Amino acid sequence: LWFLRDLLKLFALAPLFLFLFRRLPRAGLLGLGILWFVVNPADEYGLWGFAFCFYLGGWLARSRIDLSRTAGLDPYVLPAFAVATVLVGLMPWLGLDVVAYAAFKKGYQVLGMAALWCLSRRPWLRDNGLLHRLDAYSFFIFLTHEHTVSLLQSRLLLVWQPSTGPGQVAAYFLPGLAAITALYWLGRGVSRFTPRLFALATGLPLRPVRPAGGAKPGKPLSLTGSVAAGLAPAQALAERGGEETDCGPC
């Protein structure tokens, strides 16, 4: 479970990230990006890439950038991502060495994050009821998907070994879709019948936390454009007070 191992390493680095957020926020982001490209340049993934994305999320949250005002970038980001996707598919015929290929894929990942944010503004994705139901269990699915998908793939290959292109594509996606479906319902069951176990596994508070003063929950980030705008009134007030004393949450 390498992804959990690297996630725990990022948690261990959180004090360093907090220091950079407070003292050198942009330099920290730039430094992690450089480390991602320079350390193990032939590997498109790795700890430093995960650290860059982890830090980027924290930096966006703490800097209070209003991402809802980036809609003007959609006509540029989405076509660029479409072209980059075609280039990734043509990579075997472009003759790039492994280092150049990895560097392109790293840039493609960053562009993909921006493109996904741009797509999240589209009503068919932003207002999708299925995705809103799934998001409460997304981290639970992340925790449990690896061995579940591996088990389903191995069992599927015992009874079906596709030899055609469409069959191989179906065999690639079916275990993943089946795992998401099964783990979603498992997560619902665990959260309902053993809520403390679900909270412990997913990092939720072991006791329910109610907004102060009966404040209503804030709107989700996808609707507000920024973490600060999505906070409930009492939460936003506490957040502003924490920033004034330079001890806000990381």
Disulfide bonds with the S-S distance in Angstrom:
none
